[in-house]
Amino acid sequence: MTGARDSRRIAAATAILSHLAGKIDTPFSVQLWDGSLVPLGPSADGRYRIVIDDPGTLGALLRRPSMETLARLYATGRIDFRGADLITLIEAARAKKVRLKLRDLRAFWLLRRALPLLTAPAPAARPDHSFAGDETGRDLSRRDEKAFIQFHYDAGNDFYALFLDPEMQYSCGYFTAWENDIAQAQADKLDMICRKLRLQPGERFLDIGCGWGGLLCHAAQNYGVQAHGVTLSQAQADFARAKVARLGLADRVTIELKPYEALEGEYDKIASIGMYEHVGIANYPAYFGKLNGLLRDRGLLLNHGITRRAKASARRFRKIRPENRLIRKYIFPGSELDHIGHTLESMEARGFEVHDVEGWREHYAMTLRHWHKRLGENEEAAVALVGREKYRMWIAYLAGVAIGFQDGSLRIYQVVASKHRAKGGQGLPPTRADLYR
């Protein structure tokens, strides 16, 4: 009986996929749980395979054909993609535009054929690794910044070291040539930040969300500043403090495990690198107001962060797309991306004068390709550290975001602004020539 039932399910899956293949043309073949291959169109390449673990997996996709269903099934190993890395497979899938409309399919016939699959036991496809609270972070009364940060960084320093550069820079690199490796791109990024801030010996420099301390140490070693950094990640703070001690910079670099809201004092220059994405748009007035209050008059701020495209209305912009909800639930809880126009408005409203806005979108696409490749090359070590489910979530995340930056749905900008309290000039050079010496 079991054999006959499985045969009916194989026949149903083959018929449905063959019907779909007649309407589309992709480079993929589907490998069913019995090992049989069904090409998805005349251009199907046997190397590129979508592997279906069992009939319940296909049934789950038919019942709820959504991105979240696909992501969960992939993370839990019920679906796999073989033949190349995920970025290559995504690009291969998009090589030909597929415009499939429901009216092109025989709906009643599909429903009848799908019955053996719809009645198959549903797979246990709910990943264990997800944020337990409100991943959107839009309810400010319940927003827990420390919980958000700790969830993201609980993978541990050893995991991030598998794909980051030697300086552990977890933000967009700066490619002065596209063929540069990730280590060179990140070193060039650190120096460009210091040049844009025009750091001078003896200045008080603050790094908000200092990560593993790379920028702090670079600025102290190469520009002679007194550098201070804050983070909410204990693992990052421990790593950064050990690095400061190892480099003999304890007299010039200090690091605190502290929220930015609790900072006091006055600084000449402030860097916020990959930080404001985690603040929440509703918190921008308080965030930029706090940074302005920490700067001396005419002091400089460099805000480096990811944005997305503006929409025709604020309502449309605030709508959380399925892919964004997935990232918040499984990777970055509490994160929220602004559009650059509103960011600049928020900065000006809190007393900043904006001097320079530079887009680094293609630089981040390249950075993410390097990270994706490096993590994939270290799959065995990554799985040993965080488990297969979390590794698969991360490798898919890096691939998807790399494509987002490549296409332009995601952007990233470096904004240089100054605190302009008193009347008069800013005192900056008349051109940007000194930045590209």
C-alpha positions in Angstrom: 0.0 0.0 0.0 2.8 2.4 0.9 4.6 1.6 -2.4 1.4 2.3 -4.4 0.8 5.5 -2.6 4.3 6.7 -3.2 4.1 5.8 -6.8 0.9 8.0 -7.1 2.8 10.8 -5.5 5.8 10.5 -7.8 3.4 10.4 -10.8 1.5 13.5 -9.5 4.8 15.4 -8.9 6.1 14.5 -12.4 2.9 15.5 -14.1 2.6 18.9 -12.3 6.3 19.8 -12.9 6.1 18.7 -16.5 3.0 20.9 -17.0 4.8 23.8 -15.4 7.9 23.1 -17.7 5.6 23.5 -20.7 4.9 27.1 -19.7 8.4 28.2 -18.6 12.0 27.8 -19.6 14.6 27.6 -16.8 18.0 26.0 -16.5 16.8 23.8 -13.6 15.8 20.2 -13.2 13.9 19.0 -10.2 15.2 15.9 -8.5 12.4 14.0 -6.8 12.8 11.9 -3.7 13.1 8.7 -5.7 16.1 10.2 -7.7 14.1 10.9 -10.9 14.8 14.2 -12.7 12.1 16.4 -14.2 13.5 19.2 -16.4 11.8 22.6 -15.9 11.9 23.7 -19.6 13.9 23.0 -22.7 16.9 24.9 -21.5 17.2 22.7 -18.3 20.8 21.9 -17.4 21.2 18.6 -15.5 23.9 20.2 -13.4 21.5 22.7 -11.8 19.1 20.8 -9.6 16.4 21.5 -7.1 16.3 18.5 -4.8 13.0 17.7 -3.2 13.3 15.6 0.0 9.9 14.0 0.2 6.3 14.4 -1.1 5.3 16.4 1.9 7.8 19.1 1.0 6.2 19.6 -2.4 2.8 19.5 -0.8 3.9 22.3 1.6 5.0 24.4 -1.4 1.7 23.8 -3.2 -0.4 24.6 -0.1 1.5 27.8 0.7 3.7 28.9 -2.2 5.5 31.8 -0.4 9.1 32.9 0.1 8.9 32.1 3.8 7.8 28.5 3.0 10.7 28.1 0.6 13.2 29.6 3.1 12.0 27.4 5.9 12.2 24.2 3.7 15.7 25.2 2.6 17.0 26.0 6.1 15.7 22.7 7.4 17.2 20.7 4.5 13.9 19.6 2.9 14.8 21.4 -0.3 18.4 21.7 -1.6 20.0 23.5 -4.6 22.9 21.8 -6.3 25.3 22.5 -9.1 26.7 25.8 -8.1 26.7 28.3 -5.3 23.4 30.2 -4.6 24.4 33.4 -6.2 25.3 31.6 -9.5 22.0 29.7 -9.3 20.0 32.8 -8.7 21.7 34.5 -11.7 21.1 31.4 -13.9 17.4 31.4 -12.9 17.1 35.0 -13.9 18.9 34.7 -17.2 15.5 34.3 -18.9 12.5 36.3 -17.7 9.6 34.0 -16.7 6.2 35.5 -16.8 3.9 32.8 -15.6 0.3 33.8 -15.2 -2.4 31.7 -13.4 -4.6 31.7 -16.4 -1.8 29.9 -18.3 -2.2 26.9 -16.0 -5.0 24.4 -15.9 -6.1 25.1 -12.4 -8.7 22.4 -11.9 -6.5 19.8 -13.5 -3.6 20.9 -11.2 -5.8 20.7 -8.1 -6.9 17.1 -9.0 -3.3 16.0 -9.7 -2.0 17.7 -6.5 -4.3 15.7 -4.2 -1.8 12.9 -3.5 0.8 15.5 -2.6 -1.5 17.7 -0.5 -2.4 14.8 1.7 1.2 13.8 2.3 2.5 14.4 5.9 3.8 17.9 6.2 7.5 18.1 6.9 8.8 19.6 10.2 10.0 22.7 8.5 10.0 25.4 11.2 13.6 26.4 11.9 14.7 26.5 15.5 16.7 29.6 15.0 14.3 32.5 14.9 13.8 35.6 17.0 11.2 34.9 19.7 9.8 38.4 20.1 8.5 41.1 17.8 11.1 41.1 15.0 9.9 44.3 13.4 10.9 46.4 16.5 8.2 49.0 15.5 6.6 49.0 18.9 9.0 51.4 20.7 7.7 50.4 24.2 8.8 46.8 23.6 11.9 47.4 21.5 14.9 45.7 23.1 18.1 46.8 21.4 20.4 44.5 23.4 18.2 41.5 22.6 18.3 42.3 18.9 22.1 42.7 18.8 22.8 39.6 21.0 20.5 37.5 18.7 22.5 38.5 15.7 25.9 38.1 17.2 25.3 34.9 19.2 26.9 33.0 16.3 30.2 33.9 17.9 33.4 35.6 16.8 34.8 32.3 15.3 31.8 32.1 12.9 32.2 35.7 11.6 35.9 35.1 11.2 35.1 32.4 8.6 34.0 35.0 6.1 35.2 38.4 7.2 38.6 39.9 6.5 41.5 39.8 9.0 40.3 43.2 10.5 36.8 41.7 11.1 35.1 44.5 9.2 31.4 43.7 9.1 30.4 46.5 6.7 30.8 47.4 3.0 34.3 47.4 1.7 35.7 50.1 -0.6 37.1 48.7 -3.9 39.6 51.1 -5.5 39.8 48.3 -8.2 37.2 45.6 -8.6 39.8 42.9 -8.7 41.1 43.7 -5.2 40.5 41.1 -2.5 38.3 41.7 0.5 41.2 42.4 2.9 42.5 45.2 0.6 38.9 46.6 0.2 38.4 46.7 3.9 41.7 48.4 4.6 40.9 51.0 2.0 37.5 51.5 3.6 39.0 52.2 7.0 41.4 54.7 5.5 38.7 56.4 3.5 36.5 56.9 6.6 39.4 58.5 8.4 40.2 60.8 5.5 36.5 61.9 5.1 36.5 62.7 8.8 39.8 64.5 8.3 41.1 63.0 11.6 44.0 64.9 13.2 46.4 63.8 16.0 45.0 64.3 19.4 41.4 64.6 18.4 38.7 62.8 20.4 37.1 60.2 18.1 34.0 58.2 18.8 32.9 55.0 17.0 29.2 54.2 17.7 28.7 50.5 17.4 32.4 49.8 17.1 32.2 46.1 16.2 35.4 44.2 16.6 37.5 47.4 17.0 39.1 47.6 13.5 38.3 51.3 12.8 39.3 52.4 16.3 42.7 50.7 16.1 43.3 52.0 12.5 42.4 55.5 13.5 44.6 55.5 16.6 47.6 53.9 14.8 47.5 55.9 11.6 45.9 59.2 12.6 47.0 59.6 16.2 43.5 60.1 17.7 42.2 59.3 21.1 39.5 56.8 20.2 36.6 55.5 22.1 34.0 52.9 21.0 30.8 51.4 22.3 29.0 48.2 21.4 26.1 46.1 22.9 27.8 42.8 22.0 29.9 41.2 24.8 31.7 39.0 22.3 32.7 42.0 20.2 33.8 44.0 23.2 36.0 41.1 24.5 37.6 40.7 21.0 38.2 44.4 20.6 39.7 44.9 24.0 42.1 41.9 23.4 43.1 43.5 20.1 43.8 46.9 21.7 46.0 45.2 24.3 47.8 43.1 21.7 48.6 46.2 19.6 49.7 48.2 22.6 47.0 50.9 22.1 45.5 50.9 25.6 46.6 54.5 26.2 44.8 55.6 23.0 41.8 53.3 22.6 39.0 52.5 25.0 35.9 50.3 24.5 32.7 50.1 26.5 29.8 47.7 26.6 27.2 50.5 26.6 24.2 51.8 24.7 24.8 55.0 22.7 22.0 56.7 24.7 24.2 56.5 27.8 27.2 58.2 26.3 28.4 61.5 27.7 31.2 64.0 26.9 32.3 65.8 23.8 34.0 64.5 20.7 35.7 66.1 17.7 34.6 63.4 15.2 32.1 60.6 15.2 31.7 57.6 13.0 28.5 55.5 12.8 29.3 52.5 10.5 26.5 50.0 9.8 24.8 51.1 13.0 21.7 53.2 12.2 20.0 50.3 10.3 19.5 48.9 13.8 18.1 52.0 15.4 14.6 52.1 13.9 13.3 55.0 11.8 11.0 56.2 14.6 14.1 56.6 16.8 16.0 58.8 14.4 15.2 62.1 16.1 16.6 60.8 19.4 19.5 59.1 17.6 20.7 62.0 15.5 19.9 64.4 18.3 22.2 62.4 20.7 25.1 62.3 18.2 24.7 66.1 17.6 24.8 66.6 21.4 28.1 64.6 21.6 29.9 66.6 18.9 31.7 69.9 19.4 30.5 72.8 17.2 31.9 72.2 13.7 32.7 68.6 14.6 32.2 66.0 11.8 29.9 62.9 11.7 30.2 60.1 9.1 27.1 58.0 8.9 27.6 54.9 6.8 24.5 52.7 6.4 22.2 50.6 4.2 19.1 52.2 2.7 16.4 51.2 0.2 14.6 53.0 -2.5 11.9 55.5 -1.7 8.3 54.7 -2.7 5.5 56.9 -4.1 4.0 57.1 -0.7 5.0 56.7 3.0 2.4 54.0 3.4 3.9 51.9 0.6 7.4 52.5 2.0 6.4 51.3 5.5 5.0 48.0 4.2 7.2 45.1 5.2 7.9 42.9 2.2 8.1 39.1 2.8 11.9 39.0 2.2 12.4 41.9 4.7 10.3 40.1 7.3 12.4 36.9 6.8 15.6 38.8 7.4 14.2 40.4 10.6 13.0 37.1 11.9 16.0 35.0 11.2 19.0 37.3 10.8 18.5 41.0 11.9 15.6 41.5 14.3 14.7 45.1 14.9 16.4 46.3 11.7 14.8 48.9 9.5 16.0 50.5 6.3 15.3 54.1 5.5 15.5 55.9 2.2 18.4 58.4 1.9 16.1 61.4 1.4 14.4 60.9 4.8 17.8 60.2 6.5 19.2 63.5 5.3 16.0 65.3 6.4 16.3 63.7 9.9 20.0 64.8 10.2 19.3 68.3 9.2 16.3 68.5 11.6 18.7 67.7 14.4 21.2 70.4 13.6 23.6 68.8 11.1 24.8 70.4 7.9 25.2 67.7 5.2 28.4 68.1 3.1 28.8 64.9 1.2 26.7 61.9 0.2 28.4 59.1 -1.6 26.7 55.9 -2.8 28.6 52.6 -2.5 26.0 50.2 -3.7 28.2 48.2 -6.1 30.9 48.1 -3.5 28.6 46.3 -1.1 27.4 43.9 -3.9 31.1 42.9 -4.4 31.7 42.7 -0.6 28.8 40.3 -0.2 30.0 38.1 -3.0 33.3 37.8 -1.2 31.6 37.0 2.1 29.3 34.4 0.4 32.2 32.7 -1.3 34.3 32.6 1.8 31.5 31.2 4.0 30.7 28.6 1.4 34.3 27.5 1.3 34.2 27.1 5.1 30.8 25.2 5.2 32.1 22.3 7.3 33.6 24.6 9.9 30.5 26.9 9.9 28.2 23.9 10.5 30.4 22.7 13.3 30.1 26.1 15.0 26.4 27.0 14.5 24.7 24.0 13.0 23.5 23.3 9.5 20.2 25.2 9.8 21.8 28.4 10.8 24.5 28.1 8.2 22.0 27.6 5.5 20.0 30.6 6.6 23.2 32.7 6.5 24.4 31.5 3.1 21.0 32.2 1.6 20.9 35.6 3.3 24.3 36.6 1.9 23.3 35.5 -1.6 20.0 37.3 -1.6 21.3 40.5 -0.2 24.2 40.5 -2.7 21.7 40.3 -5.5 19.6 43.1 -3.9 22.6 45.4 -4.0 23.6 44.3 -7.5 20.1 45.1 -8.8 19.6 48.3 -6.8 16.7 47.5 -4.5 19.2 48.0 -1.7 21.6 50.9 -1.5 24.3 52.2 0.8 25.5 55.7 1.5 28.2 57.4 3.4 27.0 60.8 4.6 29.5 63.4 6.0 27.8 66.1 8.0 28.9 68.7 10.6 27.4 70.2 13.7 26.7 73.8 12.7 25.6 75.7 15.8 27.3 79.1 15.4 27.2 81.3 12.4 30.1 81.3 9.9 32.0 78.9 7.7 32.7 75.3 8.3 36.4 75.4 7.7 36.6 72.4 5.3 38.9 72.3 2.3 37.3 73.9 -0.9 37.4 70.6 -2.8 37.4 66.8 -2.2 40.9 66.4 -3.7 42.5 65.6 -0.4 40.3 62.5 0.0 41.8 60.9 -3.1 45.5 61.7 -2.6 
